[in-house]
Amino acid sequence: MAGTSAGYDLSVTTISPDGKVGQVEYAQKATEDKGTALGIVCNDGIVFAVEKFQVSKMLVPGTSKKTFPVHRHAGMTFAGLAPDARQIVLRAREEAKSFKNAYCEEIPPEHLAERLGMYMHAYTVYGSVRPFGCAVLLGVVNPETKERSLFCVDPTGMAYKYKGTAVGKGRQAAKTEIEKVLAKPEGITCKEALHAVAKILHKVHDEKDRDFELEVAWICPESDYEMRAAPDDLLKEAEKKAKDELDAEDE
């Protein structure tokens, strides 16, 4: 880091004269250099989509998942360092299981997001650890009340609730496109969102980067309100339609 922050970024326990914690900013930078991940709250559920860069042409499709179930009606995705994100997923599952064992009901979305935020924040205040180099999106759908909740928890430990958001390399452009999708008065269903998220990720993809595999998961009536991968046939159809529209726009 330049300026007055130089030399103050060797530990998370040190705050620079200009009020910054260098290690936390580096962790946030790690999330900004990876593939884009987004989540959208739809009329009937939540859709997650991730841009997975293909690290090798010999890689088997579907390897290295970036969408994970937390409990029956909750799921997560992320942008940033995959090993760090998997640790957050394990923590979320432990919190959900602990709450279920204690109170015999699923943990409220706000409580789960808050606990994950406190867990991630704890790694920004001790010199013996480092911040998590990832930002996670947590989505929960209550099948009884049909309440839908989407949270973003960043490396600082802050948890925000959104109608739709994105993290990762193309987050700014993706957020702009998500705003257009959510601006429709009638809203959008999860099936319609498959085409929308495919178009967004292909649109914000940097041509300088390597090719990517689109991974989409949802929590909706089609998945019996469980976190599941979107059907391949529907996803391929939506992705083809999105590519054709983008090609037509370019022409």
C-alpha positions as a Python dict, from the first residue, in 0.01 Angstrom:
ca = {
    (1, 'M'): (0, 0, 0),
    (2, 'A'): (126, 349, -79),
    (3, 'G'): (142, 670, 117),
    (4, 'T'): (86, 683, 490),
    (5, 'S'): (-27, 317, 492),
    (6, 'A'): (318, 187, 397),
    (7, 'G'): (453, -46, 665),
    (8, 'Y'): (122, -65, 851),
    (9, 'D'): (-15, -359, 650),
    (10, 'L'): (187, -640, 806),
    (11, 'S'): (-80, -737, 1061),
    (12, 'V'): (-456, -714, 1095),
    (13, 'T'): (-405, -572, 1446),
    (14, 'T'): (-252, -252, 1305),
    (15, 'I'): (-454, 42, 1177),
    (16, 'S'): (-271, 286, 953),
    (17, 'P'): (-269, 663, 1021),
    (18, 'D'): (-531, 712, 749),
    (19, 'G'): (-767, 465, 920),
    (20, 'K'): (-718, 156, 705),
    (21, 'V'): (-642, -208, 784),
    (22, 'G'): (-414, -323, 504),
    (23, 'Q'): (-468, -698, 540),
    (24, 'V'): (-847, -655, 519),
    (25, 'E'): (-815, -446, 205),
    (26, 'Y'): (-595, -716, 51),
    (27, 'A'): (-862, -976, 133),
    (28, 'Q'): (-1123, -762, -38),
    (29, 'K'): (-892, -733, -339),
    (30, 'A'): (-876, -1114, -354),
    (31, 'T'): (-1254, -1125, -402),
    (32, 'E'): (-1243, -863, -677),
    (33, 'D'): (-995, -1054, -896),
    (34, 'K'): (-1195, -1377, -918),
    (35, 'G'): (-1496, -1486, -1125),
    (36, 'T'): (-1823, -1301, -1080),
    (37, 'A'): (-2097, -1450, -860),
    (38, 'L'): (-2449, -1311, -829),
    (39, 'G'): (-2778, -1374, -657),
    (40, 'I'): (-3128, -1253, -744),
    (41, 'V'): (-3444, -1267, -534),
    (42, 'C'): (-3726, -1370, -768),
    (43, 'N'): (-4105, -1388, -726),
    (44, 'D'): (-4092, -1755, -633),
    (45, 'G'): (-3741, -1810, -497),
    (46, 'I'): (-3372, -1725, -527),
    (47, 'V'): (-3128, -1790, -812),
    (48, 'F'): (-2748, -1805, -781),
    (49, 'A'): (-2511, -1791, -1077),
    (50, 'V'): (-2132, -1814, -1088),
    (51, 'E'): (-1866, -1752, -1351),
    (52, 'K'): (-1617, -2041, -1311),
    (53, 'F'): (-1296, -1989, -1505),
    (54, 'Q'): (-1170, -2304, -1675),
    (55, 'V'): (-822, -2358, -1532),
    (56, 'S'): (-755, -2641, -1779),
    (57, 'K'): (-907, -2774, -2100),
    (58, 'M'): (-883, -3123, -1950),
    (59, 'L'): (-1090, -3030, -1646),
    (60, 'V'): (-1406, -3240, -1612),
    (61, 'P'): (-1720, -3019, -1638),
    (62, 'G'): (-1887, -2970, -1301),
    (63, 'T'): (-1560, -3000, -1108),
    (64, 'S'): (-1492, -2756, -824),
    (65, 'K'): (-1846, -2657, -730),
    (66, 'K'): (-1908, -2297, -629),
    (67, 'T'): (-2268, -2331, -507),
    (68, 'F'): (-2336, -2514, -181),
    (69, 'P'): (-2639, -2612, 26),
    (70, 'V'): (-2630, -2497, 391),
    (71, 'H'): (-2950, -2658, 513),
    (72, 'R'): (-3257, -2786, 331),
    (73, 'H'): (-3384, -2441, 230),
    (74, 'A'): (-3061, -2237, 227),
    (75, 'G'): (-2760, -2215, 0),
    (76, 'M'): (-2444, -2017, -64),
    (77, 'T'): (-2208, -1912, -340),
    (78, 'F'): (-1896, -1698, -334),
    (79, 'A'): (-1629, -1497, -512),
    (80, 'G'): (-1266, -1520, -406),
    (81, 'L'): (-1047, -1796, -271),
    (82, 'A'): (-1228, -2131, -289),
    (83, 'P'): (-1061, -2295, 17),
    (84, 'D'): (-1156, -1995, 231),
    (85, 'A'): (-1513, -2005, 104),
    (86, 'R'): (-1549, -2376, 181),
    (87, 'Q'): (-1451, -2301, 539),
    (88, 'I'): (-1731, -2042, 558),
    (89, 'V'): (-1976, -2297, 417),
    (90, 'L'): (-1875, -2550, 684),
    (91, 'R'): (-1922, -2285, 952),
    (92, 'A'): (-2266, -2198, 817),
    (93, 'R'): (-2369, -2564, 825),
    (94, 'E'): (-2246, -2598, 1183),
    (95, 'E'): (-2441, -2290, 1289),
    (96, 'A'): (-2757, -2419, 1118),
    (97, 'K'): (-2720, -2765, 1273),
    (98, 'S'): (-2649, -2626, 1620),
    (99, 'F'): (-2957, -2400, 1608),
    (100, 'K'): (-3176, -2685, 1481),
    (101, 'N'): (-3061, -2915, 1762),
    (102, 'A'): (-3122, -2649, 2026),
    (103, 'Y'): (-3457, -2507, 1908),
    (104, 'C'): (-3599, -2778, 1676),
    (105, 'E'): (-3645, -2532, 1390),
    (106, 'E'): (-3438, -2382, 1111),
    (107, 'I'): (-3217, -2089, 1201),
    (108, 'P'): (-3364, -1751, 1093),
    (109, 'P'): (-3179, -1608, 790),
    (110, 'E'): (-3084, -1288, 972),
    (111, 'H'): (-2929, -1484, 1260),
    (112, 'L'): (-2729, -1705, 1026),
    (113, 'A'): (-2595, -1408, 829),
    (114, 'E'): (-2509, -1226, 1151),
    (115, 'R'): (-2323, -1527, 1292),
    (116, 'L'): (-2125, -1570, 971),
    (117, 'G'): (-2039, -1201, 982),
    (118, 'M'): (-1913, -1229, 1339),
    (119, 'Y'): (-1709, -1536, 1247),
    (120, 'M'): (-1545, -1362, 951),
    (121, 'H'): (-1487, -1045, 1152),
    (122, 'A'): (-1305, -1243, 1422),
    (123, 'Y'): (-1038, -1320, 1163),
    (124, 'T'): (-967, -948, 1120),
    (125, 'V'): (-876, -870, 1482),
    (126, 'Y'): (-617, -1133, 1581),
    (127, 'G'): (-257, -1122, 1467),
    (128, 'S'): (-226, -1500, 1451),
    (129, 'V'): (-483, -1533, 1168),
    (130, 'R'): (-563, -1362, 840),
    (131, 'P'): (-894, -1238, 695),
    (132, 'F'): (-1092, -1467, 467),
    (133, 'G'): (-1018, -1388, 103),
    (134, 'C'): (-1376, -1430, -14),
    (135, 'A'): (-1718, -1271, -11),
    (136, 'V'): (-2019, -1502, 21),
    (137, 'L'): (-2382, -1477, -88),
    (138, 'L'): (-2631, -1650, 140),
    (139, 'G'): (-2986, -1721, 22),
    (140, 'V'): (-3274, -1864, 226),
    (141, 'V'): (-3635, -1937, 127),
    (142, 'N'): (-3905, -2025, 380),
    (143, 'P'): (-4138, -2271, 201),
    (144, 'E'): (-4425, -2198, 442),
    (145, 'T'): (-4426, -1816, 440),
    (146, 'K'): (-4253, -1788, 98),
    (147, 'E'): (-4020, -1531, 254),
    (148, 'R'): (-3700, -1491, 50),
    (149, 'S'): (-3375, -1354, 195),
    (150, 'L'): (-3044, -1282, 24),
    (151, 'F'): (-2738, -1165, 217),
    (152, 'C'): (-2384, -1071, 121),
    (153, 'V'): (-2110, -1113, 383),
    (154, 'D'): (-1775, -956, 290),
    (155, 'P'): (-1424, -1016, 434),
    (156, 'T'): (-1472, -740, 692),
    (157, 'G'): (-1762, -931, 847),
    (158, 'M'): (-2034, -690, 735),
    (159, 'A'): (-2360, -857, 632),
    (160, 'Y'): (-2607, -677, 405),
    (161, 'K'): (-2948, -787, 283),
    (162, 'Y'): (-3023, -740, -88),
    (163, 'K'): (-3290, -795, -351),
    (164, 'G'): (-3009, -878, -589),
    (165, 'T'): (-2632, -827, -586),
    (166, 'A'): (-2303, -945, -730),
    (167, 'V'): (-1948, -999, -607),
    (168, 'G'): (-1625, -1065, -790),
    (169, 'K'): (-1448, -919, -1090),
    (170, 'G'): (-1749, -800, -1288),
    (171, 'R'): (-1959, -697, -989),
    (172, 'Q'): (-2019, -333, -1090),
    (173, 'A'): (-2145, -411, -1440),
    (174, 'A'): (-2344, -708, -1308),
    (175, 'K'): (-2515, -494, -1043),
    (176, 'T'): (-2622, -248, -1312),
    (177, 'E'): (-2777, -530, -1515),
    (178, 'I'): (-2944, -679, -1206),
    (179, 'E'): (-3106, -343, -1133),
    (180, 'K'): (-3259, -348, -1482),
    (181, 'V'): (-3395, -699, -1425),
    (182, 'L'): (-3546, -609, -1088),
    (183, 'A'): (-3694, -285, -1223),
    (184, 'K'): (-3974, -476, -1394),
    (185, 'P'): (-4303, -405, -1213),
    (186, 'E'): (-4423, -764, -1253),
    (187, 'G'): (-4096, -903, -1116),
    (188, 'I'): (-3928, -1215, -1249),
    (189, 'T'): (-3967, -1588, -1188),
    (190, 'C'): (-3678, -1824, -1128),
    (191, 'K'): (-3720, -1985, -1472),
    (192, 'E'): (-3707, -1644, -1637),
    (193, 'A'): (-3406, -1556, -1423),
    (194, 'L'): (-3204, -1842, -1576),
    (195, 'H'): (-3191, -1651, -1903),
    (196, 'A'): (-3126, -1323, -1724),
    (197, 'V'): (-2830, -1445, -1517),
    (198, 'A'): (-2677, -1627, -1816),
    (199, 'K'): (-2696, -1309, -2022),
    (200, 'I'): (-2550, -1098, -1739),
    (201, 'L'): (-2249, -1321, -1679),
    (202, 'H'): (-2171, -1357, -2049),
    (203, 'K'): (-2205, -981, -2089),
    (204, 'V'): (-1972, -888, -1801),
    (205, 'H'): (-1716, -1158, -1884),
    (206, 'D'): (-1381, -1004, -1975),
    (207, 'E'): (-1264, -1136, -2312),
    (208, 'K'): (-905, -1118, -2186),
    (209, 'D'): (-985, -1386, -1928),
    (210, 'R'): (-999, -1756, -2001),
    (211, 'D'): (-1326, -1926, -2096),
    (212, 'F'): (-1570, -1997, -1817),
    (213, 'E'): (-1832, -2250, -1717),
    (214, 'L'): (-2167, -2118, -1603),
    (215, 'E'): (-2292, -2272, -1278),
    (216, 'V'): (-2647, -2193, -1165),
    (217, 'A'): (-2838, -2313, -858),
    (218, 'W'): (-3177, -2215, -722),
    (219, 'I'): (-3421, -2249, -434),
    (220, 'C'): (-3773, -2248, -576),
    (221, 'P'): (-4087, -2462, -631),
    (222, 'E'): (-3911, -2651, -915),
    (223, 'S'): (-3648, -2767, -665),
    (224, 'D'): (-3907, -2834, -392),
    (225, 'Y'): (-3765, -2528, -211),
    (226, 'E'): (-3429, -2700, -168),
    (227, 'M'): (-3090, -2572, -282),
    (228, 'R'): (-3023, -2759, -607),
    (229, 'A'): (-2840, -2708, -933),
    (230, 'A'): (-3062, -2584, -1213),
    (231, 'P'): (-3152, -2858, -1468),
    (232, 'D'): (-2892, -2887, -1744),
    (233, 'D'): (-3146, -2875, -2026),
    (234, 'L'): (-3305, -2551, -1900),
    (235, 'L'): (-2965, -2396, -1833),
    (236, 'K'): (-2823, -2483, -2175),
    (237, 'E'): (-3133, -2347, -2345),
    (238, 'A'): (-3114, -2023, -2144),
    (239, 'E'): (-2740, -1987, -2208),
    (240, 'K'): (-2783, -2040, -2585),
    (241, 'K'): (-3061, -1782, -2598),
    (242, 'A'): (-2847, -1534, -2402),
    (243, 'K'): (-2548, -1579, -2634),
    (244, 'D'): (-2767, -1534, -2943),
    (245, 'E'): (-2911, -1209, -2803),
    (246, 'L'): (-2566, -1074, -2718),
    (247, 'D'): (-2438, -1161, -3066),
    (248, 'A'): (-2736, -982, -3221),
    (249, 'E'): (-2672, -676, -3006),
    (250, 'D'): (-2306, -669, -3114),
    (251, 'E'): (-2403, -683, -3478),
}
